[in-house]
Amino acid sequence: MAGPRRLVDAHAHVWRRSTPGLEWLAEVPEVDGDRTLEGLREATPAVVDGFVLVQAVNLAEESVWLLEQASGAAEVVAVVGWVDLAARDTAGQLAALAASPGGERLAGIRHLAHLEADPEWLVREDVSRGLSAVQRADLAFDLVLRPWQLETATQVADAHPELLFVLDHLGQPPTDADALVVWERDVRSLARRSNVVAKVSGVASRAEPEAERARLDRLLGVALEAFGPRRLMVGTDWPLVDLADGASAWVESYLAATAGLSAEERRWIDRDTALASYGRGAST
């Protein structure tokens, strides 16, 4: 008989409100202000026993701070930080992060590519050099992008077959029915690249419970068919999940939506894919 489920939250944020680049929070009072590890612990149910902290701004100082937070917290299994991928010294920046306090938790890099004015930013030659440095450092690269960038993500994955890419928030599936069909096509295409895994995160909303469950079932069905459970991981996207009904409600919805999977399949999405993808092994 399977034991109780234990989740690694593969996508959570903590931040200092004063960090440059977070000024937009003033427009979103639900998530404005400092967000701490203590707040993350309090917001997530007991079934969550590990966290992957993910950068929120393209700023090296924030990544240093995230690693410092992780260094004193056993439940933080990994940190996804930031370096300037377009710089000539990306490898040096990566080495400096790894050597900083908590640097042993550095497991991935992310860049807010969806905010770049250049739609081809991910496939630029200088960025490609930076991604190669990430791969040589044995780190993963998180893809945070809009649905229309999924085709570009496929090009990047093909260009760097030895680098593990982690698709955040299932590529942010749209709510429009026609656009959702295009998202399904593009996410299936991306999933055919074996060096891509995906996070079931960032898709919660404040829709009516029946509509919310139907949408989650559809998104999860596509993700399971495209990636399979060994290439999926769950995340809360705290504190942004508070723009929906909060982390506890999201975890409850996720647990219910995946209850019909086998114990092994659930374990992969619950925790093992996150641990394996971020170089922390797998649970026993």
N, C-alpha and C positions, 0 to 999 in steps of 0.2 A: 504494500500500500504506500502511495506517495506521501511524503511528509509535507508540512506546510510550505507554502511558496515564500521564497525570499527574493527580493528584487534589488538589482543594482540600478539606480537612477542614472541612466547614461547621458543625461543632458540637464544640468542645473546651473544656475548663475548665482554668484554672490558679487556684490559690488559696493564701492564707495560712491555715493551720489556726487561727490566733488570731482570725480575723475573726468577729465576732458573727453568729450564725445558722448556724455550721458545727459546733455542738456535737454534732449527730447523728452526725458522723463517728466518734465514739468507739465507736459501736455497729457500725461496719462497718470492721473492721481492714484489709481488703484495699485500701481507698482512704483510710485515715486518714493524717493528716500533711500537710505542705506539698506542693503540686504546682506545678512550675515549667515554664517554657518549655523549659528544657534537658531535663527529664524527658519532656515531650511529644514533643520531637524524637527522643529516644532510643527512645520507645515505638512510634512510627509508622514504617512502612517507607519506603524511599527514594522510592517512587512518589508519596508525599504531599509536595507542595512548597509548600503554603500552608495557613493556618489561619484560621478565624473563632473568636475567643474569645468565650465566652458567660457572662454573669453567673450566679452560683450562689446569691446571697442578695439580698434586696430591701434594698439598702443603697447609698447614693450613694458612700460612701467606697470601696467595692469597685470600682465602675465607674471612679473616678478612678485607682485602682491598676492596673486592667486596661489603661487607656489609656496609662499610664506604661510598662507592660511592652511594649505594642505599639509605642511610639514608637521603640524601639531595635531592633526586630526586623523586618527586611524581609519575612520569610515570613508575618507576621500581616497578612492582607489586610483584616480588618475586626474590629470589636468590637461586640458586642451588650450594651449596658449597662442600667442601671435608673434610672428617676426615679419620683417619686411621682405616679402618674397621677390620683389623687384630689385632689391639692392644687390650690389656686387659681393657683399660680405654676409650673405644669408647663413652660410655654414658657421661663420664666427658667431653670429647672433644666437644660433641654435646651441652652440657649445657654451656660450655665456649663460643662457637660460638653464641648461642642464647642470651647470656648476653652481648655480645660485641656491640658497637655502630652500629645501623642498624639491630641488631639481630632479631628484630620482623619480618624482611622480609625473614629470613631463612625459606625455604619451602621444600627443597629437598637436597639430597646428591648425588654426582656422583663420580665414580672412573674410571679412564681410563683403564678399564679391558682389552681392546683390545691390550694394550701394554705389558701386563704381559706375562712373559715367560712361566708360568704355564697355560696350556690350561684349567685346572680345577680350576682356582683361585676362580671363583664365587661360587663354591660349596664346598670350603674348610670349615672345621669345625670352624676355627677361624673367617673367613669372615662371616659365617652364624650367629655367635654370634653378630658380628657387625651389620648385617642387622636387627637382632631382636631389637637391641638398636635403630636403625633408626625408626623402626615401633613403638616402645614404645614412642619415641619422637614425634610421629604423623607427620612424614615427609615422603615424597615420595622418591623413589630411581630411578635415571635415569640410564638406561642401554645404554652404548655406547660400541658397539661391532662390530665385523665383521660378515658377513652372516653365516659363518660356526659355530659361537657361538650361534646361535638362539636356537639350541636344548638344550644347557646348560642353556640358559635363561629360557626356559620352565621348566627345573628342579628346578631352583631357585624360579620361581613364584609358583610352586607347594609346595615347601618347606616353603614358607612364604605367606600363603593365605591372611593374614591380612595386608600385606604391599602392597602399591600401587607402581607398577613398571611403569616407563615411558620409552618406547622404543624410543631412539633418532634416527632420520634420517631414520625411517622405517627399521632399521636394516641394513642400507647401502646396498641397492639392487645392485647387480653386473650388469655389462653391457653385459657380455657374455650370449648368449641366453640360453644355457643349464644350466648354473649356476643360471640364473634368474628363471627357472622352480623350481629348488631346493629351492631358496629363497621363492617363492610363497608358496610352501608346508609348509616350516618351519614357515613362518610368520603367516599363517593361523592356524597352530597348536598352536603357542604362543597366538594368539588372542582368542582362546577358553578359555583361563584363564581370568576370569572376573576381576582380579586384575591387568590387564595390559592395558595401554593406549599407544598411539603412536604419534610421531611428524612427520608431513609432512614437512620435512626440510632436508637440506643437500643433496638434490637430483638434484639440478640445474647443468647444464653443458653448454658448449659453442657449443653444436651441432647446426646444421642448425635448424631454427625455426620449420619446419614441423616435423623433427625427434624428436626435443625436446618436442613438444606438444604431439606427439604420445607416447613417453615414459612416460611423466607425466600422460597422460590419463590412461595408463596401470597401473602404480604404484598406482595412486589414486583409480582406479577401484578396484584393489585387496584390498587396505586398507579399502575402504568403505564397501566392501562386508564382509571383515574379522572382522573389529572393529565396523563399524557403525559410523556415525558422532559424536555421544555423547562420543566416546572414541578416537577421533582424534583432534589434534591441529596443527596450522600452526606455523612455525618458519622460520626466514631468514637464520640462521647460519652465521650472519655477524660477522666478516669481511671475513670469509672463502668463502662466496658467491661471493666475488670479484674474485675468481678463475674461476667463470663462468661469468655472465654478470652483477653482482651486485644485491643489495637488491631490487631496484626499479623494475628492469626487472623481478626478481623472483616473487615479489608480483603481478605484472601485469599478469604473466603467471598463478599464483595460482588463482587469481580472475576470470580469463577467464575460467579456467578448472572447477571451482566450480559454475559457473553462473547458471547452470541448476538445482542445488539443490534447495530445498525449502528454504524460509527465515529462518525457524527454524533450518534446517540442517546447513545452512551456519553459523548461529550465534554460534552454538556449536563449529564448527571447527575454526571459526574466533577468538573466544575469550572465550566462556563459559567453554569449556573443560579445557583450561589452568587455568582459575581462579578456577574452582572446584578442579582440580587435585593438585594444589598448595595451597589449603586451603584458597583461597581468595574469595569464594562465586561465584556467577554468575551474569552477567549483567541483568539489568531490562529494 
